[in-house]
């Protein structure tokens, strides 16, 4: 027989090895497919979970910022005096003369 006929009609002992190699290749391909599909699914689920928690945290931070701004707007001098704060009468402000070209120590006024 020629080589092509020998490959087309393998001996009975070679059939078992060919089937085992084919099944092991098939098992390898299926397991790789399941692994990669599983990774993709878990990554998508993890990302959606993270996005949901980020959205929740942003909402909570926004509500806290609104509460803070409301409280800051509602403060007045009488409330500050009630906790012992006083208005400063001797306040010094640092200013820069318009002629100064460089940033440095403030000139004495």
DRENTORSE-696236 format. One record per residue (C-alpha): residue in one letter; x, y, z; residue number from 1. Coordinates in steps of 0.001 Angstrom, whole numbers, plus 500000, padded with zeros to 6 digits. Layout:
atom code = A u = X v = Y w = Z pos = NUM
...
This chain:
atom code = X u = 500000 v = 500000 w = 500000 pos = 1
atom code = X u = 501040 v = 503560 w = 499475 pos = 2
atom code = X u = 501428 v = 506093 w = 502283 pos = 3
atom code = X u = 498151 v = 507845 w = 501452 pos = 4
atom code = X u = 496224 v = 504576 w = 501632 pos = 5
atom code = X u = 497983 v = 503731 w = 504890 pos = 6
atom code = X u = 496903 v = 507062 w = 506391 pos = 7
atom code = X u = 493370 v = 506774 w = 505001 pos = 8
atom code = X u = 492951 v = 503267 w = 506408 pos = 9
atom code = X u = 495000 v = 503139 w = 509602 pos = 10
atom code = X u = 495618 v = 499885 w = 511345 pos = 11
atom code = X u = 493359 v = 498872 w = 514201 pos = 12
atom code = X u = 496080 v = 499629 w = 516789 pos = 13
atom code = X u = 496530 v = 503207 w = 515518 pos = 14
atom code = X u = 492804 v = 504034 w = 515646 pos = 15
atom code = X u = 492747 v = 503965 w = 519434 pos = 16
atom code = X u = 495695 v = 506385 w = 519645 pos = 17
atom code = X u = 494152 v = 508733 w = 517060 pos = 18
atom code = X u = 490825 v = 508795 w = 518934 pos = 19
atom code = X u = 492574 v = 509478 w = 522277 pos = 20
atom code = X u = 494637 v = 512314 w = 520775 pos = 21
atom code = X u = 491500 v = 513785 w = 519172 pos = 22
atom code = X u = 489549 v = 513574 w = 522426 pos = 23
atom code = X u = 492362 v = 515149 w = 524434 pos = 24
atom code = X u = 492654 v = 518014 w = 521914 pos = 25
atom code = X u = 488869 v = 518456 w = 522068 pos = 26
atom code = X u = 488943 v = 518462 w = 525880 pos = 27
atom code = X u = 491759 v = 521035 w = 525853 pos = 28
atom code = X u = 489880 v = 523332 w = 523461 pos = 29
atom code = X u = 486616 v = 523048 w = 525449 pos = 30
atom code = X u = 488368 v = 523723 w = 528754 pos = 31
atom code = X u = 490128 v = 526804 w = 527297 pos = 32
atom code = X u = 486791 v = 528045 w = 525946 pos = 33
atom code = X u = 485072 v = 527597 w = 529309 pos = 34
atom code = X u = 487973 v = 529305 w = 531100 pos = 35
atom code = X u = 488007 v = 532371 w = 528851 pos = 36
atom code = X u = 484220 v = 532741 w = 528761 pos = 37
atom code = X u = 484149 v = 532419 w = 532561 pos = 38
atom code = X u = 486832 v = 535083 w = 532935 pos = 39
atom code = X u = 484916 v = 537451 w = 530665 pos = 40
atom code = X u = 481658 v = 536903 w = 532555 pos = 41
atom code = X u = 483272 v = 537395 w = 535972 pos = 42
atom code = X u = 485089 v = 540523 w = 534770 pos = 43
atom code = X u = 481849 v = 542029 w = 533457 pos = 44
atom code = X u = 479996 v = 541220 w = 536684 pos = 45
atom code = X u = 482858 v = 542644 w = 538769 pos = 46
atom code = X u = 482918 v = 545811 w = 536709 pos = 47
atom code = X u = 479177 v = 546340 w = 537055 pos = 48
atom code = X u = 479414 v = 545777 w = 540803 pos = 49
atom code = X u = 482256 v = 548291 w = 541060 pos = 50
atom code = X u = 480339 v = 550843 w = 538978 pos = 51
atom code = X u = 477275 v = 550422 w = 541206 pos = 52
atom code = X u = 479320 v = 550967 w = 544369 pos = 53
atom code = X u = 481048 v = 554007 w = 542838 pos = 54
atom code = X u = 477666 v = 555453 w = 541920 pos = 55
atom code = X u = 476449 v = 554885 w = 545478 pos = 56
atom code = X u = 479553 v = 556541 w = 546956 pos = 57
atom code = X u = 479261 v = 559528 w = 544609 pos = 58
atom code = X u = 475627 v = 559978 w = 545640 pos = 59
atom code = X u = 476545 v = 559842 w = 549305 pos = 60
atom code = X u = 479397 v = 562333 w = 548831 pos = 61
atom code = X u = 477109 v = 564689 w = 546912 pos = 62
atom code = X u = 474487 v = 564644 w = 549646 pos = 63
atom code = X u = 477166 v = 565310 w = 552275 pos = 64
atom code = X u = 478477 v = 568246 w = 550207 pos = 65
atom code = X u = 474973 v = 569711 w = 549955 pos = 66
atom code = X u = 474507 v = 569346 w = 553725 pos = 67
atom code = X u = 477874 v = 571025 w = 554325 pos = 68
atom code = X u = 477039 v = 573964 w = 552069 pos = 69
atom code = X u = 473648 v = 574378 w = 553735 pos = 70
atom code = X u = 475269 v = 574485 w = 557164 pos = 71
atom code = X u = 477958 v = 576921 w = 556026 pos = 72
atom code = X u = 475335 v = 579263 w = 554575 pos = 73
atom code = X u = 473296 v = 579131 w = 557781 pos = 74
atom code = X u = 476179 v = 580247 w = 560053 pos = 75
atom code = X u = 476247 v = 583803 w = 561341 pos = 76
atom code = X u = 478195 v = 585922 w = 563822 pos = 77
atom code = X u = 475872 v = 585185 w = 566754 pos = 78
atom code = X u = 476378 v = 581451 w = 566434 pos = 79
atom code = X u = 480143 v = 581942 w = 566240 pos = 80
atom code = X u = 480043 v = 584095 w = 569375 pos = 81
atom code = X u = 478027 v = 581403 w = 571157 pos = 82
atom code = X u = 480933 v = 578962 w = 570797 pos = 83
atom code = X u = 483534 v = 581537 w = 571866 pos = 84
atom code = X u = 484768 v = 582914 w = 568548 pos = 85
atom code = X u = 485225 v = 586652 w = 568156 pos = 86
atom code = X u = 485589 v = 588901 w = 565164 pos = 87
atom code = X u = 489170 v = 589938 w = 564568 pos = 88
atom code = X u = 489664 v = 593707 w = 564556 pos = 89
atom code = X u = 493394 v = 593713 w = 563849 pos = 90
atom code = X u = 493551 v = 591771 w = 560610 pos = 91
atom code = X u = 496606 v = 592156 w = 558395 pos = 92
atom code = X u = 496443 v = 591324 w = 554737 pos = 93
atom code = X u = 499453 v = 590641 w = 552593 pos = 94
atom code = X u = 499332 v = 592575 w = 549374 pos = 95
atom code = X u = 501582 v = 592900 w = 546416 pos = 96
atom code = X u = 502233 v = 596280 w = 544913 pos = 97
atom code = X u = 501283 v = 596575 w = 541261 pos = 98
atom code = X u = 504854 v = 597591 w = 540373 pos = 99
atom code = X u = 506390 v = 594403 w = 541793 pos = 100
atom code = X u = 507525 v = 592150 w = 538958 pos = 101
atom code = X u = 508618 v = 589111 w = 540946 pos = 102
atom code = X u = 506994 v = 587027 w = 543598 pos = 103
atom code = X u = 508903 v = 587368 w = 546815 pos = 104
atom code = X u = 508485 v = 588608 w = 550337 pos = 105
atom code = X u = 505880 v = 591314 w = 550831 pos = 106
atom code = X u = 507202 v = 594837 w = 551217 pos = 107
atom code = X u = 506599 v = 596567 w = 554483 pos = 108
atom code = X u = 503835 v = 599121 w = 554267 pos = 109
